Each structure stands twice: as structure tokens, then as C-alpha cells.
């Protein structure tokens, strides 16, 4: 009987020891104790698109651990390990990764009974691929045959040896995309046809298997053409969007004869998209002018063009601006001294964009003056607000055509005679 009693007491004691974890980690009626370790990358917003578990070499990071529920828990110790090596005894700390590869970072807590709980983070440390500037065909290569296909070669200068690298290759011109593909090797052969006498652009960006891309993209251009003729290419730009409509060009040879193109309409449409492309052209000297059909003030200066056999000349960007300032003319006087009239009339001569009342301002004796009306190209100034002055007045008209071409002109207003003077015979 005594044996049975002592055996029961022993079993109860062993059961209490076996459930000691529950006393600490799971009190009756409360949720289980959980712990979570995390890594926070200190990076620019542009870098936040990278996978959270992928870091770059020399990235600064915070490691932090959280215990749930967040009430006081009697702990004996807690610590971090990095690839099995003990690091520190803080719940959070800052560090820098200086080795490539896969790393295991763990946070462990130990209670007063010696029981432990841990969480492990797998971190891949990689580096951005770096492309070499050595490429084929070389930048600005001329006379590339457009019908025989083109080979492209580039070089990977540096990368993470543990990560496979892919290459985003693009081949295009101002109107067409010939290739846009992802490659496993640093070379590519384009077997198709390209446009003749055209500026062709190509680019390569390296991206490793962890979606980390090279910081810089290799880009270059080459020009297709034959051994006999050549061409000219470039871009057209103006910050005034309305001035990009209804563009045209005129090309004259060394004898001042206009060069005609059967596809003039299509070439004009291409201009409105900002691209200039003229070919084929015989070797020689030419003069090029870009202009707007509706607004004659929007006209480039004469651009000299020298075409060599088998080459396409890239003249860069042509900035189209309003080349002539507005003219302000009085319709009441041939001089700057204006007669005493109820309404003064001025003509604004300008062949730029359409004008509105916002394009001009008036000053009377240096003070803003608004008693006026502007319609199309005519400005009317009314004298009712100053006609009772018996001294000469100074009227200044300021006009802007919307593209940095400003004009200011000052007139002198003769005084009105006394009211009874006009009644004398």
C-alpha cells in the first residue's frame, strides 16, 4: 500500500517537471510564446524593390527580434549567431555584410530552466554585375550593311561568382524595335534586316538570378548604309508643344537647288514626332532648314550638312525656337508721339503662336494700366482714365510671344486740350 502511495507521488512530480515549459511559455488561458527575427535593410527607396532576403555587398542592415506576447518573460540569456558564430546579446543591432554567399543568422532565447527557442533568417549577399565598356560594333560605327545581319559582343567585367547572370538586350531605331530579349551569354546575332541609312541603337543591361541589375547600361549606336550614298539623321525639339505640329524641312545642295523627296509627307510626319531622317543622299555639301508651316517665326538657322560616301551624319538635336521678336506699331502716328485721341490703336506683328491678352501688359507713367482691349493682332488703349491730364503721359507696352521673345516699346501721349478750347471758332 505504501509502495503504491509513493509511486503516485513520484509520477505527479515527474509530470510537473515535464510540463515546466508550459509554466513559462504557455500559462493556462494564454497564447503560446512566439519569437520572430527580422532583417531591415537601410537603403534608398529605389533599392526597396529588391527581395527582402537578398542584400548587396556592404549593405547596412538592422537585425531585430520580437517576442509575442510582448509581456515580461523571465529569460536567462538571449543572443545572435552568424553562420554559427556568436555575435551579440542585444534584441537589435546594426551590422554590414562584407562576404558574398548564403548566410544564416539566428536569434536564440534561453529561459531560466535552460529551455531555448530560436528563429533563423537566410540571407543571400550578392553584388551588382558590372559591364565592361569593350563592345562590338563600336559606338558610332558607319556603313553597317542592313541586309546581312549584325553580330553584337560585350563583356562582363565583374559579378557575383555564385549567381548566374542574364543580359537584357535591346535593338531599335526611332520607329522600330528589332529585338528585346533576355540572353544567357554576352553575345547576340541579329539575323534580320534593318532600315537603310538609319541610326540604329542598342543597349545591354546585366541582371543576376537574384534580380539585382547592373547600375549602368551599355548603350551604343551604329549607322546602316551603302558604299556609295549617305544620309543625315537627328532630332527636333521645342518646349512649346503646339510648335511641333505642321513641321517641314528644306534641303538645298551646294548649287542652292532644293532636294526633293518622294516621301516628303511621311518625312514631315516623322519630324512632328521629333525625328529627322533623310536618305539616300549623294556625297556633297547641303544646307538644311527646319520650319513650321503655320508659324513662320519658328524656324531654325541654316544648318550646314556634309555627306560622305557610305556614312550617315548625325547632326544631334535641333532646337526650334521663335526666331523673331514681335513688332509693336502705332496706327495713329508715324512717330513715338501720339495724338490726343479717345482710343489709341496699335498693331502687333508676330508670326509665332496665337496671342492673347495674357501676352501683353501696359504701364502708364510706370503704373500698371488696364483700360485696354486686345483682339487678334490689334490693341486698343482707351483714354478715358487719363484724358483730363494736361501734361504729357508715358505709355509703355510690353509684349511676350510665349517663347522668351519679349518686346517693350514706349510712346508719349500728347496732352488733351482744355475742354473749352475746342469750342472756340
JOKA-V114461 format. One record per backbone hydrogen bond with DSSP energy under -0.5 kcal/mol. CO is the residue of the C=O (numbers start at 0). NH is the residue of the N-H. E is the energy in kcal/mol with one decimal. If there is no record, write none. Layout:
[[CO/NH/E] [CO/NH/E]]
This chain:
[[0/4/-1.9] [1/5/-2.5] [2/6/-2.1] [3/7/-1.9] [4/8/-2.0] [5/9/-2.1] [6/10/-2.0] [7/11/-2.0] [8/12/-1.9] [9/13/-2.2] [10/14/-2.2] [11/15/-1.9] [12/16/-2.0] [13/17/-2.4] [14/18/-1.5] [16/19/-1.4] [18/21/-0.5] [18/22/-1.0] [19/23/-1.2] [20/24/-3.8] [20/25/-0.6] [21/25/-1.2] [24/32/-1.2] [26/29/-2.2] [33/67/-3.6] [35/65/-2.4] [37/63/-2.5] [38/40/-0.5] [39/61/-2.6] [40/42/-1.1] [43/46/-1.5] [44/47/-1.1] [45/48/-0.6] [46/49/-1.7] [50/53/-1.8] [52/54/-0.5] [52/123/-2.8] [54/125/-3.1] [55/58/-2.2] [58/96/-1.5] [59/41/-2.5] [60/94/-2.3] [61/39/-3.0] [62/92/-2.0] [63/37/-2.7] [65/35/-2.5] [67/33/-3.6] [68/70/-2.0] [72/74/-0.8] [73/111/-0.9] [76/109/-3.0] [78/107/-2.8] [79/86/-3.2] [80/82/-0.5] [80/105/-2.2] [81/84/-1.6] [84/81/-3.4] [87/79/-2.2] [90/64/-1.5] [92/62/-2.9] [94/60/-2.5] [95/97/-0.5] [96/57/-3.5] [100/124/-3.0] [102/104/-0.5] [102/122/-3.1] [103/82/-3.4] [104/120/-3.4] [105/80/-2.4] [106/118/-1.9] [107/78/-2.2] [108/116/-2.1] [109/75/-3.2] [109/76/-1.7] [110/113/-1.9] [114/110/-2.9] [116/108/-2.8] [118/106/-2.4] [120/104/-2.7] [120/122/-0.6] [122/102/-3.1] [122/124/-0.6] [123/54/-3.2] [123/125/-0.6] [124/100/-2.5] [125/56/-2.1] [128/214/-0.5] [129/156/-2.0] [129/157/-1.7] [132/134/-0.7] [135/152/-2.5] [137/140/-1.5] [140/222/-2.8] [143/224/-1.4] [145/193/-2.5] [149/189/-3.0] [151/187/-2.3] [152/135/-2.3] [154/131/-3.1] [154/156/-0.7] [157/129/-3.1] [158/160/-0.6] [159/162/-1.9] [163/208/-1.8] [165/206/-2.7] [166/168/-0.8] [166/182/-3.1] [167/204/-1.6] [168/180/-2.3] [169/202/-2.1] [170/177/-2.2] [170/178/-1.8] [171/200/-3.5] [175/172/-2.7] [175/177/-0.6] [178/170/-2.8] [180/168/-2.8] [182/166/-2.7] [184/186/-1.4] [185/153/-1.9] [187/151/-3.2] [187/189/-0.5] [188/190/-0.7] [189/149/-2.0] [194/197/-0.6] [197/199/-0.7] [197/223/-2.1] [199/221/-2.3] [200/171/-3.0] [201/219/-2.2] [202/169/-2.3] [203/217/-2.1] [204/167/-3.2] [205/213/-3.0] [206/165/-3.1] [207/210/-2.0] [210/212/-0.6] [211/207/-2.4] [217/203/-2.4] [219/201/-2.4] [220/139/-2.5] [220/140/-0.9] [221/199/-3.2] [222/143/-2.5] [228/309/-1.8] [229/279/-0.6] [229/280/-2.6] [230/312/-3.0] [231/277/-2.7] [232/314/-2.5] [233/275/-2.8] [234/317/-3.1] [236/319/-2.9] [238/240/-0.8] [239/242/-1.1] [240/243/-1.7] [241/244/-1.1] [245/292/-3.3] [247/290/-2.3] [249/288/-1.9] [250/258/-3.6] [251/286/-2.5] [252/255/-2.1] [256/252/-2.5] [257/259/-0.6] [260/263/-1.3] [262/266/-2.4] [263/267/-2.4] [264/268/-2.1] [265/269/-1.9] [266/270/-1.7] [267/271/-1.7] [268/272/-0.7] [269/272/-0.7] [269/274/-2.2] [270/273/-2.2] [273/235/-1.7] [275/233/-1.9] [277/231/-2.4] [280/229/-2.6] [283/306/-3.1] [284/253/-0.6] [285/304/-2.7] [286/251/-2.5] [287/302/-3.0] [288/249/-2.1] [289/299/-3.1] [290/247/-2.4] [293/295/-0.7] [294/297/-1.8] [296/298/-1.4] [296/322/-3.3] [297/291/-1.7] [301/303/-0.6] [302/287/-2.5] [304/285/-3.2] [304/306/-0.6] [306/283/-1.9] [307/310/-1.8] [310/230/-1.6] [310/312/-0.5] [311/313/-0.5] [312/232/-3.0] [312/314/-0.7] [315/234/-2.5] [316/318/-0.6] [317/236/-2.6] [317/319/-0.7] [318/320/-0.6] [320/298/-1.1] [320/322/-0.8] [326/328/-0.6] [326/348/-2.6] [328/346/-3.1] [335/337/-0.7] [335/411/-3.1] [337/413/-2.7] [338/340/-1.4] [341/382/-2.8] [343/380/-2.8] [344/330/-2.5] [345/378/-2.8] [346/328/-2.6] [346/348/-0.7] [347/349/-0.7] [348/326/-2.6] [350/296/-2.0] [355/358/-2.0] [356/359/-1.2] [358/399/-2.9] [360/397/-2.7] [361/368/-2.3] [362/364/-0.6] [362/395/-2.9] [363/366/-1.4] [366/363/-3.3] [369/371/-2.3] [370/381/-2.2] [372/379/-3.3] [374/377/-3.0] [376/347/-3.0] [377/374/-2.7] [378/345/-2.7] [379/372/-2.4] [380/343/-3.2] [382/385/-1.6] [382/386/-1.9] [385/388/-1.8] [388/415/-1.0] [392/394/-0.6] [392/412/-3.1] [393/364/-3.1] [393/395/-0.5] [394/410/-3.4] [395/362/-2.2] [395/397/-0.5] [396/408/-2.3] [397/360/-2.2] [398/406/-3.1] [403/405/-0.9] [404/400/-1.8] [406/398/-3.3] [408/396/-2.9] [410/394/-2.7] [411/337/-3.3] [411/413/-0.6] [412/392/-1.9] [417/420/-1.0] [417/421/-0.8] [419/422/-0.8] [419/423/-0.5] [420/423/-0.9]]
